[in-house]
Amino acid sequence: SQQGEEDPQALSIQEGENATMNCSYKTSINNLQWYRQNSGRGLVHLILIRSNEREKHSGRLRVTLDTSKKSSSLLITASRAADTASYFCATDARSNYQLIWGAGTKLIIKP
Amino acid sequence: DADVTQTPRNRITKTGKRIMLECSQTKGHDRMYWYRQDPGLGLRLIYYSFDVKDINKGEISDGYSVSRQAQAKFSLSLESAIPNQTALYFCATSGVAGGEQYFGPGTRLTVT
């Protein structure tokens, strides 16, 4: 069973524009994480936001978390061609700390 | 050198064959995980281990087994491979429960 669901499934934007992707989840969490996966490769951790945090920044990344709506968003500002990848959210359920993964958003940055 | 390595990187095998995928890590983490990834489905947890003596089934353990040979090594076996086990397999480690996970490059397995 999947905890997180990303929206949209795919997103294509021009280089320099901002990209926003969303994640919804079902149960109470300790934290929510975002990862990037370049085509067919291993996932790379981007950012972790705890359940008591509402917003977090890392470079061009901004993550928000709304626990009342059980949702999170990832904003990538001033996108670059190198940002082309799939982005996954993962939540760790309070019951067992295992990460549950969404199906991902495929982001394409057009030059 | 990569912190988490997986061998082989690609493997084609026939139905009914036994196959082992290996994972090694230099992070010094106790927690290790095996996931499979299918197109459009994200990652699903097969097995996880919190230390050498602690191994647990994940969401989709049927048809798989694991061995934790040492803190740094965690192997996944398919006892009798079947075509619907064709997928991308990832090993990962973490230092704390529920924390950031570090992934290997993946093994692309095809069962014909």
Backbone of each chain as ProteinMPNN parsed JSONL, in Angstrom:
{"seq_chain_A": "SQQGEEDPQALSIQEGENATMNCSYKTSINNLQWYRQNSGRGLVHLILIRSNEREKHSGRLRVTLDTSKKSSSLLITASRAADTASYFCATDARSNYQLIWGAGTKLIIKP", "coords_chain_A": {"N_chain_A": [[0.856, -1.187, 0.0], [0.443, 2.278, -0.691], [1.561, 5.165, 0.902], [2.08, 7.821, 0.289], [1.096, 10.128, -2.234], [1.993, 11.597, -5.188], [1.557, 14.662, -6.954], [1.665, 16.759, -9.753], [1.635, 13.764, -11.876], [3.384, 14.051, -13.929], [5.418, 16.735, -15.139], [6.191, 19.423, -17.157], [8.297, 22.04, -17.87], [9.658, 25.289, -18.759], [13.12, 26.076, -18.752], [14.339, 27.959, -16.058], [11.866, 28.643, -15.052], [9.668, 28.189, -12.195], [9.101, 25.131, -10.408], [6.54, 23.225, -9.063], [5.565, 20.616, -6.976], [3.391, 18.254, -5.473], [2.524, 16.378, -2.513], [0.538, 13.982, -0.992], [-0.557, 12.326, 1.965], [-1.546, 9.599, 4.196], [-1.577, 8.772, 6.935], [-0.669, 9.638, 10.368], [2.503, 11.18, 10.833], [6.081, 11.123, 11.503], [8.048, 12.434, 10.095], [8.575, 13.912, 6.833], [10.009, 13.247, 3.74], [11.84, 14.31, 0.846], [13.032, 13.052, -2.225], [15.264, 12.762, -5.029], [15.458, 11.229, -8.226], [17.474, 10.47, -10.793], [17.209, 9.3, -14.14], [16.646, 5.921, -13.868], [18.523, 5.573, -11.889], [20.02, 5.492, -8.534], [18.229, 6.779, -5.667], [18.418, 10.104, -4.376], [18.705, 11.881, -1.431], [16.943, 14.839, -0.683], [15.688, 16.684, 1.134], [14.449, 16.875, 4.482], [11.579, 17.213, 6.413], [10.24, 17.828, 9.54], [7.416, 16.739, 11.52], [6.606, 18.801, 13.171], [7.38, 21.059, 11.91], [6.792, 23.676, 9.528], [7.772, 24.798, 7.248], [10.632, 24.589, 5.142], [13.881, 25.312, 3.9], [16.317, 24.74, 1.353], [18.874, 25.702, -0.404], [17.807, 26.125, -3.668], [15.466, 24.887, -3.129], [12.258, 24.638, -1.639], [10.286, 23.492, 0.885], [7.082, 22.745, 2.074], [4.888, 21.831, 4.74], [1.787, 20.64, 5.654], [0.199, 19.445, 8.192], [-2.421, 19.227, 8.972], [-3.854, 18.966, 6.65], [-2.587, 16.825, 5.692], [-0.5, 16.986, 3.741], [2.174, 17.96, 1.517], [4.393, 20.206, -0.148], [6.806, 20.624, -2.74], [8.91, 23.02, -3.895], [10.818, 24.045, -6.564], [12.926, 26.511, -7.387], [13.797, 28.736, -10.11], [14.423, 26.838, -12.262], [16.659, 24.381, -13.676], [18.221, 22.637, -16.422], [19.475, 20.414, -15.366], [17.832, 19.702, -13.313], [15.99, 17.995, -14.263], [14.348, 15.079, -13.618], [12.958, 12.403, -11.594], [10.844, 12.947, -8.832], [10.345, 12.07, -5.504], [8.218, 11.672, -2.702], [8.481, 10.654, 0.69], [7.219, 9.163, 3.573], [7.548, 8.618, 7.055], [5.874, 6.447, 8.935], [4.367, 6.839, 12.098], [4.086, 4.537, 13.516], [6.015, 2.559, 12.907], [8.331, 3.603, 11.818], [9.174, 2.988, 9.24], [9.857, 3.909, 5.861], [7.423, 5.051, 3.641], [6.571, 5.204, 0.297], [5.698, 7.51, -2.306], [4.451, 7.485, -5.723], [5.808, 9.204, -7.335], [6.809, 12.237, -9.116], [7.418, 13.076, -12.391], [9.69, 15.246, -13.635], [10.382, 17.448, -16.228], [12.665, 19.606, -17.611], [12.705, 22.001, -19.977], [15.01, 23.258, -22.343]], "CA_chain_A": [[0.0, 0.0, 0.0], [1.237, 3.49, -0.765], [1.163, 6.215, 1.82], [2.131, 9.122, -0.35], [0.741, 10.251, -3.644], [2.474, 12.852, -5.733], [0.729, 15.314, -7.964], [1.164, 15.899, -10.833], [2.475, 12.617, -12.213], [4.428, 14.548, -14.818], [5.436, 18.19, -15.226], [7.179, 19.889, -18.126], [8.365, 23.498, -17.798], [10.816, 25.898, -19.379], [14.235, 26.393, -17.875], [14.191, 29.265, -15.42], [10.581, 28.71, -14.349], [9.571, 27.447, -10.937], [8.366, 23.871, -10.473], [5.896, 22.853, -7.802], [4.941, 19.306, -6.95], [2.682, 18.051, -4.217], [2.478, 15.026, -1.966], [-0.464, 13.776, 0.048], [-0.344, 11.074, 2.685], [-2.781, 9.148, 4.83], [-1.546, 8.57, 8.387], [0.208, 10.538, 11.115], [3.906, 10.953, 10.484], [7.153, 11.786, 12.243], [8.663, 13.37, 9.169], [8.346, 13.688, 5.415], [11.266, 13.479, 3.022], [11.813, 14.367, -0.614], [14.192, 12.473, -2.895], [15.353, 12.898, -6.478], [16.008, 10.08, -8.934], [17.785, 10.618, -12.203], [16.685, 8.152, -14.852], [17.145, 4.583, -13.604], [19.623, 5.563, -10.911], [19.646, 5.502, -7.132], [17.599, 7.986, -5.174], [19.26, 11.004, -3.609], [17.932, 12.64, -0.457], [16.969, 16.289, -0.882], [15.317, 17.471, 2.301], [13.57, 16.244, 5.448], [10.832, 18.17, 7.224], [9.628, 17.135, 10.662], [5.976, 16.991, 11.635], [6.362, 20.058, 13.887], [7.863, 22.156, 11.074], [5.837, 24.05, 8.492], [8.473, 25.182, 6.022], [12.071, 24.389, 5.214], [14.561, 25.725, 2.673], [17.66, 24.244, 1.097], [19.255, 26.227, -1.719], [16.656, 26.497, -4.491], [14.334, 24.062, -2.727], [11.431, 25.06, -0.521], [9.304, 22.461, 1.217], [6.097, 23.076, 3.086], [4.162, 20.691, 5.296], [0.521, 20.961, 6.32], [-0.221, 18.178, 8.795], [-3.883, 19.177, 9.064], [-4.311, 18.492, 5.343], [-1.747, 15.677, 5.327], [0.064, 17.267, 2.426], [3.431, 18.679, 1.445], [4.754, 20.645, -1.492], [8.208, 20.879, -3.034], [9.085, 24.069, -4.894], [12.166, 24.246, -7.083], [12.935, 27.817, -8.044], [14.773, 28.968, -11.177], [14.791, 25.479, -12.654], [17.762, 24.156, -14.606], [18.13, 21.368, -17.146], [19.953, 19.345, -14.485], [16.761, 19.339, -12.381], [15.19, 16.953, -14.906], [14.444, 13.868, -12.794], [11.719, 12.082, -10.887], [10.899, 13.394, -7.438], [9.516, 11.208, -4.664], [8.082, 11.953, -1.281], [8.453, 9.465, 1.545], [6.831, 9.476, 4.938], [7.777, 7.54, 8.013], [4.692, 6.321, 9.787], [4.715, 6.873, 13.517], [3.991, 3.217, 14.126], [7.165, 1.67, 12.742], [9.471, 4.354, 11.275], [9.549, 2.625, 7.88], [9.475, 4.9, 4.867], [6.426, 4.678, 2.65], [6.905, 6.038, -0.846], [4.751, 7.816, -3.353], [4.794, 7.006, -7.064], [6.736, 10.151, -7.939], [6.499, 13.208, -10.167], [8.482, 13.161, -13.384], [9.888, 16.649, -14.005], [11.212, 17.692, -17.409], [13.003, 21.011, -17.802], [13.01, 22.231, -21.387], [15.985, 24.351, -22.486]], "C_chain_A": [[0.889, 1.232, 0.0], [0.667, 4.515, 0.185], [1.052, 7.535, 1.106], [1.709, 9.065, -1.8], [1.202, 11.607, -4.122], [1.548, 13.368, -6.825], [1.493, 16.547, -8.456], [2.057, 14.681, -11.049], [3.632, 13.047, -13.101], [4.277, 16.052, -14.962], [6.54, 18.597, -16.18], [7.152, 21.408, -18.137], [9.616, 23.996, -18.509], [11.894, 26.171, -18.319], [14.071, 27.809, -17.332], [12.881, 29.432, -14.672], [10.666, 27.944, -13.034], [8.74, 26.185, -11.132], [7.807, 23.553, -9.102], [5.274, 21.477, -7.939], [4.426, 19.037, -5.534], [2.661, 16.584, -3.814], [1.392, 14.978, -0.908], [-0.232, 12.426, 0.7], [-1.546, 10.785, 3.579], [-2.745, 9.115, 6.355], [-0.633, 9.591, 9.064], [1.665, 10.17, 10.874], [4.847, 11.598, 11.495], [7.843, 12.822, 11.357], [8.282, 13.016, 7.744], [9.634, 14.066, 4.7], [10.998, 13.559, 1.526], [13.136, 13.847, -1.155], [14.107, 12.75, -4.386], [15.957, 11.625, -7.059], [16.228, 10.46, -10.386], [17.529, 9.267, -12.872], [17.382, 6.83, -14.525], [18.248, 4.488, -12.579], [19.098, 5.561, -9.488], [19.05, 6.829, -6.709], [18.575, 8.783, -4.318], [18.37, 11.844, -2.7], [18.086, 14.132, -0.709], [16.743, 17.039, 0.427], [14.367, 16.663, 3.182], [12.88, 17.337, 6.258], [10.099, 17.39, 8.307], [8.167, 17.553, 10.817], [5.663, 18.29, 12.367], [6.905, 21.273, 13.134], [6.85, 22.442, 9.976], [6.511, 24.373, 7.171], [9.967, 24.972, 6.241], [12.686, 24.739, 3.871], [15.912, 25.033, 2.589], [18.04, 24.688, -0.304], [18.041, 26.701, -2.49], [15.397, 25.691, -4.142], [13.597, 24.689, -1.546], [10.364, 23.998, -0.317], [8.363, 23.0, 2.268], [5.388, 21.805, 3.535], [2.923, 21.195, 6.018], [-0.019, 19.659, 6.894], [-1.735, 18.089, 8.922], [-4.497, 18.672, 7.762], [-3.557, 17.257, 4.889], [-1.179, 15.874, 3.919], [1.352, 18.06, 2.556], [3.632, 19.142, 0.005], [6.25, 20.89, -1.555], [8.253, 21.909, -4.156], [10.547, 24.127, -5.281], [12.15, 25.563, -7.839], [14.017, 27.878, -9.116], [15.308, 27.653, -11.721], [15.909, 25.471, -13.701], [17.574, 22.825, -15.304], [18.516, 20.19, -16.258], [18.907, 18.931, -13.445], [15.84, 18.285, -12.974], [15.418, 15.627, -14.192], [13.049, 13.509, -12.317], [11.903, 12.436, -9.429], [9.88, 12.595, -6.631], [9.407, 11.784, -3.26], [8.017, 10.632, -0.527], [8.108, 9.901, 2.955], [7.19, 8.312, 5.843], [6.61, 7.528, 8.981], [5.115, 6.235, 11.243], [4.767, 5.488, 14.13], [5.283, 2.417, 14.022], [8.38, 2.319, 12.085], [9.905, 3.916, 9.89], [9.082, 3.703, 6.923], [8.474, 4.303, 3.889], [6.512, 5.701, 1.525], [5.717, 6.308, -1.751], [5.274, 7.333, -4.697], [5.663, 7.99, -7.826], [6.129, 11.105, -8.947], [7.68, 13.272, -11.105], [8.559, 14.592, -13.882], [10.823, 16.737, -15.201], [11.414, 19.188, -17.546], [13.448, 21.195, -19.25], [13.962, 23.42, -21.525], [15.425, 25.537, -23.27]], "O_chain_A": [[1.956, 1.237, 0.613], [-0.546, 4.71, 0.266], [0.085, 8.277, 1.274], [1.94, 8.077, -2.497], [0.853, 12.637, -3.545], [0.863, 12.609, -7.511], [1.94, 17.332, -7.62], [3.131, 14.589, -10.454], [4.723, 12.48, -13.035], [3.169, 16.586, -14.916], [7.687, 18.173, -16.035], [6.106, 22.007, -18.385], [10.518, 23.218, -18.821], [11.598, 26.454, -17.158], [13.71, 28.732, -18.062], [12.782, 30.257, -13.764], [11.593, 27.169, -12.794], [7.794, 26.169, -11.92], [8.521, 23.607, -8.101], [4.548, 21.203, -8.894], [4.966, 19.536, -4.547], [2.764, 15.683, -4.647], [1.334, 15.838, -0.029], [0.239, 11.49, 0.053], [-2.449, 11.612, 3.709], [-3.752, 9.394, 7.006], [0.092, 10.322, 8.39], [2.01, 8.997, 10.73], [4.461, 12.497, 12.242], [8.176, 13.923, 11.795], [7.732, 11.945, 7.484], [10.264, 15.076, 5.015], [10.056, 12.955, 1.012], [14.208, 14.149, -0.63], [13.023, 12.948, -4.936], [16.851, 11.021, -6.466], [15.278, 10.737, -11.117], [17.625, 8.22, -12.231], [18.551, 6.635, -14.857], [18.85, 3.427, -12.414], [17.89, 5.621, -9.258], [19.325, 7.87, -7.306], [19.434, 8.225, -3.634], [17.397, 12.444, -3.155], [19.19, 14.634, -0.919], [17.52, 17.926, 0.783], [13.576, 15.863, 2.683], [13.526, 18.273, 6.73], [9.417, 16.406, 8.019], [7.746, 18.592, 10.307], [4.57, 18.834, 12.21], [6.891, 22.388, 13.658], [6.13, 21.542, 9.544], [5.908, 24.242, 6.106], [10.493, 25.146, 7.341], [12.086, 24.494, 2.824], [16.564, 24.774, 3.601], [17.575, 24.11, -1.287], [17.317, 27.582, -2.026], [14.375, 25.821, -4.815], [14.201, 25.193, -0.599], [9.63, 23.653, -1.243], [8.787, 23.635, 3.234], [5.305, 20.829, 2.789], [3.003, 22.067, 6.884], [-0.623, 18.862, 6.176], [-2.282, 16.988, 8.976], [-5.543, 18.024, 7.775], [-3.847, 16.701, 3.83], [-1.358, 15.037, 3.035], [1.594, 18.734, 3.557], [3.107, 18.544, -0.934], [6.879, 21.301, -0.579], [7.699, 21.691, -5.234], [11.418, 24.246, -4.419], [11.432, 25.705, -8.828], [15.02, 27.169, -9.044], [16.507, 27.386, -11.648], [16.074, 26.405, -14.485], [16.834, 21.971, -14.815], [17.955, 19.101, -16.38], [19.078, 17.917, -12.769], [14.995, 17.736, -12.267], [16.536, 15.112, -14.162], [12.081, 14.216, -12.598], [12.979, 12.251, -8.86], [8.719, 12.462, -7.018], [10.372, 12.311, -2.707], [7.552, 9.623, -1.056], [8.641, 10.887, 3.464], [7.138, 7.154, 5.43], [6.393, 8.473, 9.739], [6.127, 5.612, 11.565], [5.42, 5.284, 15.153], [5.621, 1.673, 14.943], [9.369, 1.634, 11.822], [10.913, 4.414, 9.389], [8.047, 4.333, 7.136], [8.659, 3.197, 3.38], [6.525, 6.908, 1.766], [4.848, 5.456, -1.938], [6.395, 6.835, -4.799], [6.207, 7.638, -8.873], [5.09, 10.833, -9.548], [8.812, 13.495, -10.677], [7.61, 15.099, -14.479], [11.917, 16.174, -15.19], [10.449, 19.95, -17.592], [14.443, 20.615, -19.686], [13.755, 24.462, -20.904], [16.125, 26.529, -23.471]]}, "seq_chain_B": "DADVTQTPRNRITKTGKRIMLECSQTKGHDRMYWYRQDPGLGLRLIYYSFDVKDINKGEISDGYSVSRQAQAKFSLSLESAIPNQTALYFCATSGVAGGEQYFGPGTRLTVT", "coords_chain_B": {"N_chain_B": [[34.942, 6.709, -3.646], [31.784, 4.982, -3.888], [29.276, 5.153, -1.327], [27.355, 3.183, -0.943], [27.205, 0.169, -2.481], [26.163, -1.993, -5.136], [25.884, -5.25, -6.458], [25.056, -7.67, -8.974], [25.007, -4.997, -11.478], [23.334, -5.205, -13.606], [21.213, -7.875, -14.613], [20.225, -10.721, -16.307], [18.07, -13.392, -16.148], [16.739, -16.754, -16.088], [13.413, -18.07, -15.72], [12.781, -19.759, -12.695], [15.399, -19.984, -11.848], [17.875, -19.53, -9.264], [18.877, -16.543, -7.736], [21.175, -14.136, -6.513], [21.415, -10.956, -5.109], [23.717, -8.496, -4.199], [24.751, -6.279, -1.589], [26.753, -3.72, -0.325], [28.004, -1.514, 2.186], [29.654, 1.481, 3.249], [29.016, 3.291, 5.123], [28.778, 2.778, 7.765], [26.383, 2.286, 8.958], [23.742, 0.79, 10.871], [21.225, 0.12, 9.967], [19.705, -1.394, 7.214], [18.202, -1.809, 3.964], [16.09, -3.397, 1.529], [14.602, -2.632, -1.517], [12.142, -2.771, -4.143], [11.546, -1.387, -7.352], [9.019, -0.608, -9.515], [7.779, 0.488, -12.672], [5.985, 3.484, -12.334], [5.104, 2.909, -9.777], [6.579, 3.682, -7.581], [8.704, 3.033, -4.727], [8.851, -0.129, -3.12], [9.029, -1.838, -0.07], [11.006, -4.637, 0.603], [12.569, -6.264, 2.419], [13.992, -5.481, 5.636], [16.648, -4.57, 7.87], [17.75, -4.057, 11.112], [19.981, -4.583, 12.589], [22.685, -6.968, 12.603], [21.501, -9.219, 13.703], [18.832, -8.806, 13.469], [16.247, -9.064, 11.423], [13.657, -8.21, 9.217], [10.472, -8.658, 7.664], [9.235, -6.874, 4.867], [6.815, -5.014, 2.997], [6.45, -6.612, 0.695], [7.54, -9.365, 0.802], [7.241, -12.01, -0.041], [8.575, -14.691, -1.9], [11.129, -13.838, -1.78], [14.291, -13.798, -0.005], [16.624, -12.919, 2.598], [19.971, -12.155, 3.72], [22.019, -11.13, 6.309], [25.15, -10.626, 6.406], [27.128, -9.258, 7.688], [27.682, -6.138, 9.417], [28.081, -4.428, 7.305], [27.103, -5.693, 5.035], [24.44, -6.899, 3.063], [22.37, -9.163, 1.663], [20.165, -10.068, -0.983], [18.027, -12.622, -1.988], [16.509, -14.412, -4.639], [14.758, -17.183, -4.625], [13.572, -18.837, -6.542], [13.295, -17.575, -9.404], [10.763, -15.583, -10.982], [8.911, -14.25, -13.799], [7.43, -11.903, -12.999], [9.025, -10.757, -11.13], [10.751, -9.177, -12.371], [12.332, -6.163, -12.296], [13.586, -3.054, -10.916], [16.003, -3.084, -8.462], [16.805, -1.835, -5.292], [19.206, -1.185, -2.789], [19.474, 0.228, 0.444], [20.643, 2.362, 3.099], [20.43, 3.545, 6.485], [21.079, 5.832, 9.159], [19.552, 6.418, 11.344], [16.36, 5.554, 12.739], [13.697, 6.034, 10.546], [14.977, 8.125, 9.326], [17.083, 9.956, 6.967], [17.775, 8.168, 4.004], [20.315, 6.341, 2.318], [21.097, 5.47, -0.916], [21.993, 2.694, -3.013], [23.234, 2.185, -6.404], [21.458, 0.592, -7.741], [20.085, -2.498, -9.096], [19.301, -3.828, -12.127], [17.05, -6.179, -12.863], [16.078, -8.778, -14.94], [13.767, -11.231, -15.607], [13.303, -13.958, -17.575]], "CA_chain_B": [[34.163, 5.482, -3.814], [30.396, 5.1, -3.482], [29.012, 4.694, 0.03], [26.535, 1.978, -1.024], [27.436, -0.477, -3.766], [25.327, -3.156, -5.416], [26.317, -6.113, -7.553], [25.476, -7.013, -10.205], [24.225, -3.83, -11.865], [22.316, -5.72, -14.52], [21.217, -9.337, -14.641], [19.131, -11.39, -17.002], [18.046, -14.777, -15.712], [15.569, -17.489, -16.567], [12.428, -18.508, -14.728], [13.165, -20.918, -11.9], [16.776, -19.896, -11.384], [18.145, -18.83, -8.019], [19.757, -15.42, -7.973], [21.497, -13.343, -5.33], [21.854, -9.587, -5.298], [24.534, -8.164, -3.05], [24.837, -4.87, -1.217], [27.77, -3.39, 0.678], [27.994, -0.088, 2.526], [30.775, 1.977, 4.048], [28.493, 4.371, 5.955], [28.807, 2.396, 9.173], [25.009, 2.265, 9.456], [23.183, -0.495, 11.266], [19.968, -0.156, 9.269], [19.798, -1.627, 5.771], [16.893, -2.051, 3.369], [15.962, -3.783, 0.127], [13.388, -2.17, -2.17], [12.015, -2.928, -5.583], [10.857, -0.288, -8.018], [8.346, -0.909, -10.774], [7.348, 1.742, -13.305], [4.743, 4.093, -11.88], [4.662, 2.441, -8.458], [7.45, 4.092, -6.493], [9.493, 1.992, -4.084], [8.173, -0.989, -2.149], [10.006, -2.44, 0.827], [11.012, -6.099, 0.568], [13.079, -6.658, 3.736], [14.863, -4.524, 6.278], [17.446, -5.122, 8.972], [18.218, -3.008, 12.012], [21.36, -4.972, 12.875], [23.017, -8.281, 12.053], [20.62, -10.256, 14.236], [17.451, -8.337, 13.396], [15.789, -9.002, 10.037], [12.21, -8.092, 9.219], [9.799, -8.637, 6.367], [8.576, -5.655, 4.467], [5.491, -5.09, 2.368], [6.348, -7.593, -0.389], [8.638, -10.299, 1.021], [7.006, -13.339, -0.624], [9.43, -15.011, -3.039], [12.462, -13.293, -1.509], [14.905, -14.022, 1.293], [17.788, -12.055, 2.78], [21.02, -12.559, 4.641], [22.845, -10.006, 6.774], [26.399, -11.333, 6.701], [27.923, -8.382, 8.54], [27.046, -4.826, 9.465], [28.226, -3.752, 6.024], [26.661, -6.493, 3.891], [23.043, -7.337, 3.131], [22.113, -9.787, 0.369], [18.783, -10.418, -1.318], [17.966, -13.794, -2.863], [15.277, -14.891, -5.232], [14.996, -18.626, -4.609], [13.125, -19.384, -7.826], [12.856, -16.345, -10.04], [9.605, -15.599, -11.877], [8.926, -13.031, -14.621], [6.926, -10.669, -12.373], [10.071, -10.185, -10.29], [11.505, -8.24, -13.199], [12.202, -4.849, -11.664], [14.811, -2.393, -10.477], [16.153, -3.366, -7.028], [17.689, -0.901, -4.609], [19.615, -1.335, -1.406], [19.631, 1.526, 1.09], [21.035, 2.325, 4.509], [20.142, 4.764, 7.245], [21.729, 5.874, 10.461], [18.545, 6.513, 12.396], [15.034, 5.103, 12.327], [12.879, 7.061, 9.911], [15.795, 9.225, 8.841], [17.562, 9.971, 5.598], [18.302, 6.902, 3.508], [21.345, 6.436, 1.293], [20.778, 4.404, -1.856], [22.923, 2.187, -3.996], [22.897, 2.546, -7.787], [20.393, -0.262, -8.251], [20.305, -3.657, -9.952], [18.184, -4.054, -13.046], [16.88, -7.624, -13.007], [15.089, -9.237, -15.916], [13.516, -12.671, -15.532], [12.643, -14.34, -18.836]], "C_chain_B": [[32.747, 5.68, -3.28], [30.212, 4.53, -2.082], [28.245, 3.377, 0.046], [26.734, 1.39, -2.421], [26.557, -1.707, -3.899], [25.932, -3.929, -6.572], [25.326, -7.246, -7.724], [24.645, -5.77, -10.484], [23.098, -4.209, -12.818], [22.394, -7.245, -14.522], [19.981, -9.808, -15.388], [19.182, -12.86, -16.601], [16.768, -15.443, -16.186], [14.655, -17.866, -15.399], [12.908, -19.772, -14.026], [14.578, -20.88, -11.354], [16.85, -19.169, -10.042], [19.135, -17.713, -8.311], [19.967, -14.64, -6.691], [21.964, -11.964, -5.759], [22.585, -9.16, -4.026], [24.628, -6.654, -2.84], [25.906, -4.713, -0.148], [27.74, -1.894, 0.945], [29.186, 0.256, 3.428], [30.332, 3.114, 4.96], [28.607, 4.049, 7.441], [27.422, 2.35, 9.795], [24.592, 0.858, 9.867], [21.978, -0.874, 10.414], [20.198, -0.293, 7.769], [18.459, -2.111, 5.256], [17.057, -2.587, 1.946], [14.593, -3.342, -0.379], [13.354, -2.692, -3.597], [11.211, -1.749, -6.116], [10.308, -0.787, -9.344], [7.847, 0.397, -11.359], [6.01, 2.227, -12.757], [4.294, 3.719, -10.486], [5.549, 2.899, -7.311], [8.218, 2.906, -5.935], [8.628, 1.171, -3.138], [9.228, -1.774, -1.371], [9.876, -3.96, 0.818], [11.406, -6.652, 1.94], [13.871, -5.497, 4.308], [15.518, -5.157, 7.497], [17.962, -3.978, 9.824], [19.588, -3.322, 12.604], [21.528, -6.414, 12.415], [22.03, -9.358, 12.513], [19.141, -9.907, 14.102], [17.052, -8.148, 11.946], [14.27, -9.07, 10.037], [11.654, -8.083, 7.804], [9.185, -7.271, 6.124], [7.246, -5.944, 3.813], [5.352, -6.254, 1.392], [7.449, -8.642, -0.296], [8.453, -11.662, 0.366], [7.875, -13.543, -1.862], [10.856, -14.524, -2.888], [12.974, -13.77, -0.155], [16.137, -13.139, 1.392], [18.762, -12.687, 3.753], [21.819, -11.33, 5.01], [24.15, -10.62, 7.284], [27.283, -10.566, 7.689], [27.204, -7.046, 8.574], [27.026, -4.189, 8.078], [27.597, -4.48, 4.855], [25.261, -7.066, 4.102], [22.674, -7.862, 1.753], [20.646, -10.155, 0.226], [18.81, -11.591, -2.273], [16.556, -14.011, -3.377], [15.479, -16.389, -5.406], [14.649, -19.289, -5.926], [12.482, -18.231, -8.593], [11.654, -16.571, -10.967], [9.549, -14.267, -12.625], [8.402, -11.779, -13.908], [7.86, -10.133, -11.288], [11.04, -9.327, -11.095], [11.264, -6.832, -12.68], [13.587, -4.263, -11.448], [14.888, -2.555, -8.959], [17.18, -2.419, -6.425], [17.966, -1.368, -3.19], [19.789, 0.064, -0.824], [20.062, 1.315, 2.53], [20.547, 3.595, 5.187], [20.78, 4.661, 8.617], [20.754, 5.906, 11.62], [17.203, 6.048, 11.852], [14.249, 6.259, 11.738], [13.655, 8.211, 9.318], [16.168, 9.093, 7.386], [18.118, 8.612, 5.207], [19.277, 7.173, 2.363], [21.205, 5.213, 0.391], [21.985, 3.972, -2.672], [22.442, 2.529, -5.393], [21.812, 1.683, -8.406], [20.895, -1.439, -9.069], [19.072, -3.828, -10.817], [18.105, -5.542, -13.325], [15.771, -7.913, -13.996], [14.982, -10.749, -15.811], [12.719, -13.073, -16.772], [11.952, -15.694, -18.717]], "O_chain_B": [[32.53, 6.445, -2.341], [30.878, 3.572, -1.689], [28.448, 2.548, 0.933], [26.458, 2.05, -3.423], [26.243, -2.375, -2.914], [26.428, -3.349, -7.538], [24.796, -7.748, -6.733], [23.665, -5.521, -9.782], [22.036, -3.587, -12.819], [23.474, -7.831, -14.446], [18.861, -9.362, -15.139], [20.231, -13.497, -16.705], [15.833, -14.777, -16.63], [15.088, -17.962, -14.251], [13.374, -20.72, -14.659], [14.92, -21.673, -10.477], [16.017, -18.32, -9.725], [20.109, -17.906, -9.039], [19.052, -14.5, -5.88], [22.797, -11.822, -6.654], [22.127, -9.429, -2.916], [24.588, -5.87, -3.788], [25.956, -5.479, 0.814], [27.481, -1.1, 0.041], [29.648, -0.55, 4.236], [31.17, 3.827, 5.512], [28.54, 4.948, 8.28], [27.29, 2.37, 11.018], [25.034, -0.133, 9.285], [21.736, -2.055, 10.166], [20.803, 0.572, 7.136], [17.68, -2.732, 5.979], [18.027, -2.276, 1.256], [13.565, -3.631, 0.233], [14.386, -3.013, -4.185], [10.337, -1.198, -5.446], [11.039, -1.316, -10.18], [7.524, 1.323, -10.614], [5.031, 1.481, -12.72], [3.23, 4.148, -10.04], [5.291, 2.535, -6.164], [8.362, 1.885, -6.608], [7.773, 1.714, -2.438], [10.185, -2.299, -1.941], [8.787, -4.504, 1.0], [10.656, -7.419, 2.544], [14.36, -4.638, 3.574], [15.025, -6.129, 8.069], [18.551, -3.031, 9.303], [20.281, -2.418, 13.071], [20.588, -7.009, 11.887], [21.761, -10.307, 11.775], [18.287, -10.654, 14.581], [17.468, -7.182, 11.306], [13.668, -9.871, 10.753], [12.277, -7.571, 6.874], [8.689, -6.61, 7.036], [6.63, -6.984, 4.046], [4.27, -6.826, 1.264], [8.225, -8.791, -1.24], [9.425, -12.405, 0.229], [7.916, -12.696, -2.755], [11.697, -14.762, -3.755], [12.188, -14.104, 0.732], [16.641, -12.661, 0.376], [18.433, -13.611, 4.496], [22.248, -10.573, 4.14], [24.243, -11.07, 8.426], [28.076, -11.154, 8.423], [26.231, -6.839, 7.849], [26.073, -3.497, 7.718], [27.559, -3.926, 3.757], [24.941, -7.628, 5.149], [22.662, -7.106, 0.782], [19.98, -10.508, 1.199], [19.538, -11.564, -3.265], [15.566, -13.825, -2.67], [16.278, -16.819, -6.238], [15.348, -20.197, -6.376], [11.292, -17.952, -8.449], [11.546, -17.598, -11.636], [10.079, -13.265, -12.144], [8.888, -10.683, -14.188], [7.526, -9.166, -10.604], [12.025, -8.816, -10.563], [10.126, -6.366, -12.632], [14.608, -4.881, -11.752], [13.946, -2.202, -8.248], [18.269, -2.225, -6.964], [17.087, -1.874, -2.493], [20.207, 0.983, -1.529], [19.875, 0.243, 3.105], [20.285, 4.601, 4.527], [20.989, 3.575, 9.158], [21.071, 5.482, 12.731], [16.943, 6.136, 10.652], [14.142, 7.326, 12.342], [13.059, 9.181, 8.85], [15.649, 8.242, 6.664], [18.842, 7.981, 5.977], [19.096, 8.09, 1.562], [21.195, 4.075, 0.86], [22.873, 4.768, -2.979], [21.365, 3.101, -5.557], [21.3, 2.004, -9.478], [21.976, -1.395, -9.657], [17.953, -3.955, -10.32], [18.999, -6.106, -13.957], [14.672, -7.368, -13.903], [15.98, -11.462, -15.913], [11.607, -12.593, -16.993], [11.35, -16.166, -19.681]]}, "name": "protein", "num_of_chains": 2, "seq": "SQQGEEDPQALSIQEGENATMNCSYKTSINNLQWYRQNSGRGLVHLILIRSNEREKHSGRLRVTLDTSKKSSSLLITASRAADTASYFCATDARSNYQLIWGAGTKLIIKPDADVTQTPRNRITKTGKRIMLECSQTKGHDRMYWYRQDPGLGLRLIYYSFDVKDINKGEISDGYSVSRQAQAKFSLSLESAIPNQTALYFCATSGVAGGEQYFGPGTRLTVT"}
